[in-house]
Amino acid sequence: MPDLTDNALLNGYDMALKTNTKPANDRIGWRFDNSYARLPQSFYAQLHPVPVRAPQVGILNHALAESLGLDFCTLSEEEAALLFSGNALPDSMQPIAQAYAGHQFGNFTMLGDGRAILLGEHLTPAGKRYDIQLKGSGQTPFSRHGDGRAALAPMLREYIISEAMHALDIPTTRSLAVVTTGESVMRETMLPGAILTRVAASHIRVGTFEYVARTGDKAGIKTLTDYVIQRHYPGLSEAENPYLALLNRVIERQASLVAKWLLVGFIHGVMNTDNMAISGETIDYGPCAFMDAYDPDTVFSSIDYHGRYGYSNQPHMAQWNLTRFAETMLSLIHPQQEKAVALAEQAIHAFPEIYQAHWIAGMQKKLGFFTEDAGDTELIADLLTWMYKHKADYTRSFHALASEDFPKDAVFQDAEYVEWHARWQARLSIQSEPSASALCLMRANNPAIIPRNHRVEEALAAASERGDYSLMHRLLAAVTNPYTDAPEYSDYCTPPAPSEGVYQTFCGT
């Protein structure tokens, strides 16, 4: 087994820098150190992406590249297409497909990267470590009879939504590139194929732990857990019980993350355990969407028949997933089973309170409150009840509170809302902070622009059906500036007309 006590896995790259010269195709600035590939081979399969016929660049994320210390200016469009399709990779990459499992809609399945390849881990000039992964890169040993490919529209959806989430300051994987493959994929119809390059703190999931635990490899669970602590939470190694501390830290990260989702009306759609990252990032943008009219029972995913991952159920499902995570580490948390279960249950049972604290704190910011008041919970609940009753747009209703001009929409002239508004104003008046400060707080926490479903679908259709990326570029410019009231983005602030509503989103697999 690899020795993790002296940072051997993560520090191997330092020696490589001293002994190796960069291949010519590394000139954009790649600095790869593939520590996950130094874990036991049962954790992954080594293989290269399956080449594609005629790759072409769809979109490149130059801002993200710059933040990673990469220089895309040295790449021709042809070279970029070859790189991000997997047809031509730098020698420093060690491509692998990761093994993991997952409870998918409650049912356990042994999974793995069935259409993704982890190229390796890039170190930024500041020393931060990021996974670079190709999604849609062909069959792997984990494909389970799938084609290993991806259609263009779902890959562009992930690009749009992940970049929007980043702009909303929500922890997320990000998208570096989308290339078309020159090949078609068969779903319900023939669709243009594409490959997404995803950037993540790591792709280690709750399902990764489930996979190792299900094989009965107790030593492997310890190896994986030690690796996660070292890579993501190094300070925990000094804790009295590092493994219990890890469980508590992951619970805290997920409670904060899911609260942030609900605060902006985001619905993940497939909160399976294989889609919960141990790093605390949002991962996998399949049938995800943002809610328009407020309804806590909103579900978009075409495969979520019973609302398991609906808007208001996301905190409960996060706790359920975290319970599965805790189960994999019981032998590490305490050598006595009964004591381990008690400690794990205590940690898991704390989730609702931790989540609620994050959500209430976020709601108070959305309402411009710098202080806590006993009546805040009721005030928040009354506003949401009014929104639900009148099918008010969630994003626009909150953004309207920070508007200098009171909205003239009929819904905001409703007597019930006017009464609530007066109570809210009275609550603001008891703060010592000036009203201008409250407005600034609200404007920083109530986006004017979200990637509304009908606008996303409009951009995806133009790109995938006509090869027209202009709508996507305009949409990206808007959603990556979510707190602006710029006139040129005003059409992205408007809720959909009844005929424009998107009521189902699809996984794309």
C-alpha positions in Angstrom: 0.0 0.0 0.0 1.2 3.6 -0.6 2.7 5.4 2.4 0.7 8.6 3.0 2.5 9.6 6.2 5.2 11.6 4.5 3.1 13.2 1.7 4.7 10.8 -0.8 1.7 10.7 -3.0 1.2 14.4 -3.3 4.8 15.5 -3.4 6.0 13.2 -6.1 5.7 16.0 -8.7 8.5 18.1 -7.0 11.1 15.5 -8.0 9.6 15.2 -11.4 10.1 18.9 -12.1 13.8 18.5 -11.3 14.4 15.5 -13.5 12.0 15.9 -16.5 11.8 18.4 -19.3 8.4 19.5 -20.6 7.2 17.8 -23.7 6.5 20.2 -26.6 2.8 19.8 -26.2 3.0 20.9 -22.5 3.9 24.4 -23.5 0.6 25.9 -22.4 1.7 25.4 -18.8 0.5 22.0 -17.7 2.1 20.9 -14.4 0.8 17.4 -13.9 1.2 15.3 -10.8 -1.1 12.3 -10.7 -1.3 11.4 -7.1 -4.6 9.4 -7.4 -2.9 7.1 -9.9 -0.4 6.2 -7.1 -3.3 4.8 -5.0 -4.0 1.0 -5.2 -4.8 -0.1 -8.7 -8.2 -1.4 -7.6 -9.3 2.2 -7.4 -9.1 2.9 -11.1 -8.4 1.5 -14.6 -5.5 2.9 -16.7 -6.5 3.7 -20.3 -6.5 6.4 -22.9 -9.5 8.3 -24.3 -11.0 6.7 -27.4 -10.0 8.9 -30.4 -12.7 10.8 -32.3 -13.1 11.4 -36.0 -13.1 15.2 -36.5 -12.8 17.2 -33.3 -13.5 20.9 -33.4 -13.5 23.6 -30.7 -17.0 24.6 -29.5 -16.0 26.9 -26.7 -12.9 27.5 -24.5 -12.9 29.0 -21.1 -10.0 31.5 -21.3 -10.7 33.1 -17.9 -10.6 29.7 -16.1 -7.4 28.7 -18.1 -5.7 31.9 -16.9 -6.7 31.2 -13.3 -5.1 27.7 -13.6 -1.9 29.2 -14.9 -2.5 28.0 -18.5 -1.8 30.0 -21.6 -4.3 29.1 -24.4 -2.8 31.8 -26.6 0.0 29.4 -27.6 -2.6 26.9 -28.9 -4.0 26.9 -32.4 -7.7 25.9 -32.7 -6.7 22.6 -34.3 -4.3 21.9 -31.4 -6.9 22.8 -28.8 -9.4 20.5 -30.5 -6.9 17.6 -30.5 -6.0 18.2 -26.8 -9.6 18.6 -25.4 -10.9 15.6 -27.4 -8.2 13.4 -26.0 -6.8 12.7 -29.5 -3.4 14.2 -28.6 -2.4 14.4 -24.9 0.8 15.7 -23.2 3.1 13.0 -22.1 2.8 14.1 -18.4 -0.8 13.0 -18.3 -1.6 9.5 -16.9 -5.2 8.9 -18.0 -7.4 6.8 -15.7 -11.1 5.9 -15.2 -12.0 6.0 -11.6 -14.0 3.3 -9.9 -16.9 4.2 -7.6 -20.3 3.0 -6.7 -23.6 4.9 -5.9 -27.0 4.7 -4.5 -29.0 5.9 -7.5 -32.5 6.9 -6.5 -31.9 4.7 -3.4 -30.7 1.6 -5.2 -27.0 0.6 -4.8 -25.0 0.0 -8.0 -21.3 -0.6 -8.7 -20.4 2.2 -11.2 -17.2 4.0 -12.2 -16.3 6.4 -14.9 -18.3 5.0 -17.8 -17.8 7.9 -20.1 -15.1 9.9 -18.4 -11.3 9.9 -18.2 -9.3 11.6 -15.5 -6.3 13.0 -17.3 -4.5 13.8 -14.1 -4.0 16.6 -11.5 -2.8 20.0 -12.6 -0.8 22.1 -10.1 -1.4 25.9 -10.5 1.6 28.3 -10.0 0.1 28.9 -6.5 0.3 25.1 -5.8 -3.4 24.4 -5.9 -4.3 21.0 -7.2 -7.1 20.4 -9.7 -8.4 17.3 -11.5 -8.6 17.7 -15.3 -11.3 15.3 -16.6 -12.7 14.6 -20.1 -16.4 13.7 -20.1 -17.8 11.9 -23.1 -14.3 10.4 -24.0 -15.4 6.9 -24.9 -16.0 3.5 -23.4 -14.1 2.3 -20.3 -14.2 -0.9 -18.2 -17.0 0.8 -16.3 -19.3 1.6 -19.2 -21.8 -1.2 -18.6 -22.7 -1.5 -22.3 -23.0 2.3 -22.7 -21.3 4.0 -25.6 -19.1 6.2 -23.4 -20.0 9.3 -25.4 -21.9 12.5 -24.7 -24.2 14.7 -26.8 -23.4 18.3 -27.4 -26.4 19.9 -25.6 -25.9 18.3 -22.2 -22.1 19.2 -22.3 -22.9 22.8 -23.1 -25.6 22.8 -20.3 -22.9 21.7 -17.8 -20.6 24.5 -19.1 -23.3 27.1 -18.7 -24.7 26.1 -15.3 -21.3 25.4 -13.7 -19.9 28.8 -14.8 -23.1 30.4 -13.5 -22.8 28.6 -10.2 -19.2 29.8 -9.9 -20.3 33.4 -10.5 -23.0 33.0 -7.8 -20.1 32.0 -5.4 -21.4 28.4 -5.0 -18.7 25.7 -4.7 -18.7 23.9 -8.0 -16.7 22.0 -10.6 -16.0 24.1 -13.6 -15.8 23.7 -17.4 -12.6 24.4 -19.3 -13.7 23.4 -22.8 -16.3 21.8 -25.0 -15.3 20.2 -28.3 -17.5 18.6 -30.9 -16.4 15.1 -32.1 -17.6 15.0 -35.7 -19.5 11.9 -34.7 -23.1 11.3 -33.7 -24.5 9.7 -30.6 -27.7 7.8 -30.4 -30.1 8.7 -27.6 -33.8 9.0 -28.5 -32.5 10.4 -31.8 -29.1 10.9 -33.4 -27.4 13.9 -31.8 -24.1 15.6 -32.4 -21.4 14.3 -30.1 -19.1 16.3 -27.8 -16.5 16.1 -25.0 -16.5 18.4 -22.0 -13.3 19.2 -20.0 -14.2 19.4 -16.4 -12.0 21.0 -13.6 -12.6 19.9 -10.0 -10.9 20.0 -6.6 -11.2 16.2 -7.1 -13.7 13.6 -8.3 -13.7 11.6 -5.1 -17.3 11.0 -4.1 -19.3 9.4 -1.4 -19.7 6.6 -4.0 -15.9 6.2 -4.1 -16.0 5.2 -0.4 -19.0 3.0 -1.1 -17.1 1.2 -3.8 -14.1 0.4 -1.7 -16.2 -0.5 1.3 -18.4 -2.9 -0.7 -15.3 -4.8 -1.9 -14.5 -5.5 1.8 -11.0 -3.8 1.5 -10.6 -2.4 5.0 -7.0 -1.4 4.3 -8.2 0.4 1.2 -10.8 2.4 3.1 -8.0 3.6 5.4 -5.8 4.4 2.4 -8.6 6.4 0.7 -9.6 8.2 3.8 -6.0 9.2 4.7 -5.6 10.4 1.1 -8.7 12.5 1.3 -7.6 14.1 4.6 -4.2 14.9 3.2 -5.5 16.3 -0.1 -8.6 18.2 1.0 -8.5 18.7 4.8 -4.8 18.4 5.9 -5.5 20.2 9.2 -7.6 17.3 10.4 -4.6 15.0 10.6 -3.8 16.6 13.9 -7.3 16.0 15.3 -7.8 13.6 18.2 -10.0 11.5 15.9 -9.2 12.5 12.3 -11.8 10.2 10.8 -14.7 11.5 12.9 -13.3 15.0 12.2 -13.5 14.2 8.5 -17.1 13.1 8.7 -18.0 16.3 10.6 -16.2 18.5 8.1 -17.9 16.9 5.1 -21.2 17.2 6.8 -20.5 20.9 7.4 -19.5 21.4 3.7 -22.5 19.7 2.3 -24.9 21.5 4.7 -23.5 24.8 3.5 -23.5 23.8 -0.1 -27.2 22.6 -0.2 -28.2 25.8 1.7 -26.6 27.8 -1.0 -28.5 25.8 -3.7 -31.8 26.5 -2.1 -31.1 30.2 -1.5 -30.8 30.7 -5.3 -33.6 28.2 -6.3 -31.2 25.6 -7.7 -32.4 22.0 -8.1 -29.6 19.4 -8.7 -31.9 16.7 -10.1 -29.7 13.6 -9.5 -28.4 13.8 -5.9 -27.2 10.2 -6.0 -24.3 9.3 -3.7 -22.0 9.1 -6.7 -22.8 12.8 -7.3 -21.8 14.1 -3.9 -18.2 15.2 -3.9 -16.2 14.8 -0.7 -14.6 18.2 -1.5 -18.0 20.0 -1.1 -18.3 21.1 -4.7 -21.4 20.8 -6.8 -20.7 18.0 -9.3 -22.6 16.6 -12.3 -25.1 19.0 -14.0 -27.4 16.5 -15.6 -31.2 17.3 -15.3 -30.5 20.3 -13.1 -32.5 23.6 -13.3 -33.3 26.8 -11.5 -36.8 27.3 -10.2 -38.9 30.1 -11.6 -42.2 30.4 -9.7 -41.6 29.4 -6.1 -42.9 26.0 -5.3 -41.1 23.8 -2.7 -42.2 20.6 -4.6 -40.6 21.7 -7.9 -39.0 18.8 -9.8 -37.6 19.1 -13.3 -35.7 15.8 -13.8 -37.5 13.5 -16.3 -36.3 10.4 -14.3 -37.3 11.7 -10.8 -40.8 10.2 -10.9 -41.5 10.6 -7.2 -39.7 13.8 -6.4 -36.9 12.2 -4.4 -34.5 15.1 -5.4 -37.1 17.9 -5.6 -36.2 21.4 -4.5 -37.2 21.2 -0.8 -36.2 17.5 -0.4 -32.5 18.2 -1.2 -31.4 18.8 2.5 -33.0 15.5 3.5 -31.3 13.6 0.6 -28.0 15.2 1.5 -28.3 13.8 5.0 -29.3 10.4 3.6 -26.2 10.4 1.4 -24.0 11.4 4.3 -25.3 8.5 6.3 -24.0 6.2 3.6 -20.7 8.0 3.8 -20.5 7.5 7.6 -21.3 3.8 7.2 -18.1 3.3 5.1 -15.9 4.7 7.8 -17.3 3.1 11.0 -14.2 0.9 11.5 -12.0 4.0 11.4 -14.1 6.2 13.6 -13.9 3.7 16.5 -12.7 0.1 16.9 -15.8 -0.8 18.8 -18.8 -1.1 16.4 -21.3 0.2 19.0 -19.3 3.2 19.9 -18.5 4.0 16.2 -22.2 3.9 15.3 -23.1 6.2 18.2 -20.4 8.7 17.2 -21.5 8.6 13.6 -25.2 9.0 14.4 -24.4 12.0 16.6 -22.6 13.6 13.7 -25.3 12.8 11.1 -28.2 13.9 13.4 -26.5 17.3 13.6 -27.0 17.9 9.9 -30.5 19.5 10.0 -29.4 22.1 12.6 -26.2 22.9 10.7 -28.1 23.2 7.4 -30.8 25.4 8.9 -28.3 27.7 10.4 -26.7 28.2 7.0 -30.0 28.7 5.3 -31.4 31.2 7.9 -28.1 33.1 7.7 -28.4 33.3 3.9 -32.0 34.3 4.0 -31.2 37.1 6.5 -28.7 38.5 4.1 -31.2 38.2 1.2 -33.5 40.4 3.3 -30.8 42.9 4.3 -30.6 41.8 8.0 -27.2 42.3 9.7 -28.5 41.1 13.0 -30.7 38.2 14.2 -34.2 38.7 15.5 -36.7 36.3 17.0 -39.3 37.2 14.4 -37.0 36.5 11.3 -38.1 32.9 10.8 -41.7 33.9 10.7 -41.0 36.8 8.4 -39.1 34.5 6.0 -41.8 31.9 6.1 -44.6 34.4 5.4 -42.8 35.7 2.3 -42.3 32.2 0.9 -45.9 31.4 1.6 -47.0 34.5 -0.3 -44.7 33.5 -3.2 -46.2 30.0 -3.3 -49.8 31.3 -3.1 -49.3 33.8 -6.0 -46.8 31.7 -8.1 -44.4 34.6 -7.7 -41.0 34.3 -9.4 -38.5 33.4 -6.7 -35.4 35.2 -8.1 -37.3 38.3 -9.1 -39.2 38.6 -5.8 -36.0 38.7 -3.8 -34.2 41.0 -6.3 -37.2 43.4 -6.2 -36.5 44.1 -2.5 -33.2 45.7 -3.4 -34.6 47.7 -6.3 -34.7 51.5 -5.8 -38.0 51.6 -7.8 -40.7 49.5 -6.3 -41.9 46.9 -8.9 -45.2 47.8 -10.6 -46.2 44.3 -11.3 -49.7 43.5 -10.1 -48.5 40.7 -7.8 -46.5 43.2 -5.8 -49.6 45.4 -5.3 -51.3 42.5 -3.5 -52.6 43.6 -0.1 -50.9 40.6 1.6 -47.6 41.5 0.1 -48.0 45.2 1.0 -48.6 44.2 4.6 -45.6 41.9 4.6 -43.5 44.7 3.1 -44.4 47.0 5.9 -43.4 44.5 8.5 -40.1 43.9 6.7 -39.4 47.7 6.6 -40.1 47.9 10.3 -37.6 45.0 10.9 -35.0 46.9 8.9 -35.5 50.0 10.9 -34.4 48.5 14.2 -30.9 47.9 12.8 -28.1 50.3 13.5 -26.7 49.9 10.0 -28.0 52.5 7.5 -30.5 51.6 4.8 -27.8 52.0 2.1 -25.8 49.2 3.8 -28.9 46.9 3.8 -29.4 47.6 0.1 -25.8 46.7 -0.6 -26.1 43.5 1.4 -29.3 42.5 -0.5 -27.8 43.3 -3.9 -24.8 41.1 -3.1 -27.1 38.2 -2.2 -30.0 38.4 -4.6 -29.0 37.8 -8.2 -30.9 39.6 -10.9 -29.8 36.9 -13.4 -29.9 33.2 -13.2 -29.6 30.7 -16.1 -33.3 30.5 -16.6 -34.4 27.2 -18.2 -36.0 28.7 -21.2 -32.9 30.8 -22.0 -30.6 27.8 -21.5 -32.7 25.6 -23.8 -32.8 28.4 -26.4 -29.0 28.6 -26.4 -28.5 24.9 -26.5 -30.9 24.4 -29.4 -29.1 27.1 -31.5 -25.7 25.6 -30.8 -26.5 21.9 -31.2 -29.0 22.2 -34.1 -27.5 25.1 -36.1 -24.0 25.4 -34.9 -24.8 28.9 -33.7 -22.9 29.7 -30.5 -23.9 33.4 -30.4 -26.8 32.9 -28.0 -24.7 30.8 -25.7 -21.9 33.4 -25.5 -24.5 36.1 -24.8 -26.1 33.9 -22.1 -22.7 33.2 -20.5 -21.9 36.9 -20.4 -25.2 37.5 -18.5 -25.1 34.6 -16.1 -21.5 35.2 -15.2 -22.5 38.7 -14.1 -25.5 37.7 -12.0 -25.7 40.7 -9.8 -25.8 43.3 -12.5 -28.8 45.4 -13.6 -27.2 46.3 -16.9 -29.8 47.1 -19.6 -28.3 44.8 -22.1 -29.1 41.8 -19.9 -32.6 42.8 -19.0 -34.2 40.0 -21.1 -32.4 37.5 -18.9 -34.1 38.8 -15.8 -37.6 38.2 -17.1 -39.4 35.0 -16.0 -40.7 32.8 -18.9 -44.1 33.3 -20.4 -46.5 30.4 -19.8 -45.7 29.1 -23.3 -41.9 29.3 -22.6 -41.8 27.3 -19.4 -39.5 24.3 -19.3 -41.1 21.6 -17.2 -38.7 18.7 -17.8 -34.9 18.4 -18.0 -33.0 15.3 -19.1 -29.9 13.5 -18.0 -28.3 13.2 -21.4 -26.7 9.8 -20.8 
